[in-house]
Amino acid sequence: MLALTGCQSSGHDRVAETATQLNALCVRAEAVKADAISVSAALNDLVARADVDPEPAFESFHKSAKTLAKSYQAFESRLAVARTDADKMFAEWNRNWAAIEDEDLKEKSYERRKQLTKAMANALAAMQPVAQDAKNYVSATNDLVTYLDQDLTSASIRSTASRAKSHAKSARSIGEKVDDAVETTSEAARHFETSGSPAPKR
């Protein structure tokens, strides 16, 4: 009986922790959105200052690029942890489900697991486009930093003007995908939250 109680406690703790993981993933995604916008703004400012002391503007762009890279890495790490922890939680759920003898309770547990599995799948599917677009955006940003670090002449900076426009478009796209993903993931998190749990901090 003691062993069973411990198992039940561990199981429901994992369910509640999944909500925490999903809410934390939303926070990381929103940070990527904000930093992508900051990078775009810094690049536009640099282009605008191509002929008037561009070095401070480049330093600002470079700093924004580093911040974005860190945000992306934190987001990717959190996404991986959410996947791994969800797999562990559902594996434990399957073991506990198999141990239930009451057919009615077993059916209820099956349906609940099915609901949560769908919620988690929806959240991870919504976050995947954010991860891919953010990865590409970070790569493109790093290329621009390397290019301009080598040649910060007016001609070189002006040659990036078209890229600055596409960068701004990409940042807006990432922001829209983050908004959609956060809405889906926040909804998924509510399925895992324990009644009476404090609202997640944003």
N, C-alpha and C positions, 0 to 999 in steps of 0.2 A: 504493500500500500504506500509506503514511504517513497519507494522508487517511482511508482506511478505518479504521485503528487509532484515529485521533482521534474518528471518528464513533461507534465502538463504545464508547469510553471515555465520551463524552458521554452516550450512551444509558443505560449502566448507572449512571452517576452520577445521572441523572434518576430512575431507578427507586428508588435508595437514598434520594434526597432526598424522594421521595414518602412513604416510610415516616416520615421525620423530620417532614414536614408533618402527617401524620395523627396521630402521637403528640403533636405540639405542639397540635393541635386538641383532643385529649382533655384536655390540661392546661387549655386555655382554657375548655372546657365545664365542667370540674370547678370552676373559679374562679367561673363564673356560678352554679352550684349553691350553693356556699358563701355567696356574697354575697346570693343571693335569700333564703336561710334567715336570714342576718343582718338583712336588711331587715325580714323578718316579725317577728323577735324584737324589734327596735327599735320597731316599730310597736305591738306588743302591750304593750311596756313603757310607751310613751307613753300608750296608752289607760288603763293601770292607774294612771298618775300624773296623770290628768286634773284632779284636785282638789288636788294637792299639788305645787306648783312644777314644771310640765310643761316649762319652757323647756330645761333640760339634756337631758331625754329627747327633745325635738324636735330639738335640735342633733345628738344621736346618730343619730336617724332620718335627718335630712338628710344627714349624713356617710355613712351606710350607703347611702343612695340614690345619692350621687355615685360611691361606689366600685362599686356595681352597674352603673351606667351605663358606667363605664370598662371594666369586665370584659366587658360585653355588646359594646361597640364593638370590643374586642380580639378577642373570639370571632368576631364577624361578619367582621372583616378577615381573620382566619386562615382562616375557612371560604371566603372569596372567593379567597384565595391558593391554597388547596388545590385548588379547582376549576380555576383558571387554569393552575396548574403541571401538573395531571394532564392537561389538554387538550394542553398543549405536549409532555408526555412521550409521550402516545399518538400524537400527530401525527408525532413523530420516529420512534416505533416503526413506524408505517405506512410511512414512507419507507424505513427500513432493511429492513423485511419485503419490500417490493417489489423491493429490490436483491438479495435472496437467490435464487440460481439452483437450488441443490440442493432438490429437491421435498420430501424428508424433513425437512430443516431448516426449510424454509418452513412446512410443516404444523405442526411443533413450535412454531415462533414464533407462528403463528396461534393455536394452542390456549392457549399461555401468555398471550398478549395478551388472549384472551377471558376467561381466568380472572381476570386482574388488572382488566380492565374491570368485571367483575361485582363484584369485591371493592370497588373504588372506588365504584361505583354504590350498593352496600349501605351503605357508610360515609356517603356524602353524604345518602342518603335517611334514614338514622337520625338524622343531625344536624339535618335541616331542621325537624322538630317542636320541637326544642330552641330553634332560632333564632326560630321564630314565637312560641312561648310566652314566651320571654325578652323579646322585643320588646314584647309586650303587657304583660308584668309591669313592665318599665321604664316604659312609658307610664303605667300605672295608678299606679305609685309616684310618678312626677313630678307627676301630678295631685294626689295627696294632699299632697305637699310644698307645692305652690302654694296649695292650699286652706287648709292649716293655717298656713302662713307669714302668710297674710292675717288669720286669725282663730284664735288659740290659746286661746280661752276654754274653760272646762270643757264647756260645751254643745256647742261645735264639735268638740272632741276626742271626746266621748262619741258624737257622731253618726257617727263613723267606726268604731265598734265592730264593726258587721256586716261592714264592708269589711276590717277587720283579720282577721276569721275567714276570709273568702274569700281574702285575701292569703296567709294561712298555708296554706290548701288548695292554692293555686296554686304556692306555693314547694315544697310536697311533691311536687306533680305534676311540676314542672320537675326536681326531684331524681331522681325515678324515670325520667324520660325521659333525663336525662343518664347515669344508670347504664346503661341499655339501649344508648344511643348509644356510650358509651365502650367497652362490651364488644364491640359490632359493629365499631367503628372500630379498636380495638386488634388484633382478629383480622385485619382487612383489612391493617393495617400490617405484620403478620408476613409476609404474602405478598410484600411489597416489600423486606423487609430483606435486606441482604447478609450472608452467613454470617460469623459472627465479630464482627458489629457489637455495640458495647456496648449494654446495655439502656438504654432511654430514661429520663431522670430525670423523676420526678413530684413 
